[in-house]
Amino acid sequence: MKRWWRRKLFKRRVRQAIRLLARIDASMTAAGFSRPERKQVWRDFIKSKAGRSRVIDFMAEGAR
């Protein structure tokens, strides 16, 4: 019983993460980022903590 529940929770968290990333990408597009700029931001996000902090700062600006 616990196994199916864990699987269900995992799938839910993955769907939420996909929606969040899609919203971030849409907000970057609305802010005027070109496709190569967005791709570079995501590469930086994956590779370094400094890159992740830039994305988080951008999200905070969009929330205001």
Rosetta blueprint (number, residue, H / E / L):
1 M L
2 K H
3 R H
4 W H
5 W H
6 R H
7 R H
8 K H
9 L H
10 F H
11 K H
12 R H
13 R H
14 V H
15 R H
16 Q H
17 A H
18 I H
19 R H
20 L H
21 L H
22 A H
23 R H
24 I H
25 D H
26 A H
27 S H
28 M H
29 T H
30 A H
31 A L
32 G L
33 F L
34 S L
35 R H
36 P H
37 E H
38 R H
39 K H
40 Q H
41 V H
42 W H
43 R H
44 D H
45 F H
46 I H
47 K H
48 S L
49 K H
50 A H
51 G H
52 R H
53 S H
54 R H
55 V H
56 I H
57 D H
58 F H
59 M H
60 A H
61 E H
62 G H
63 A H
64 R L
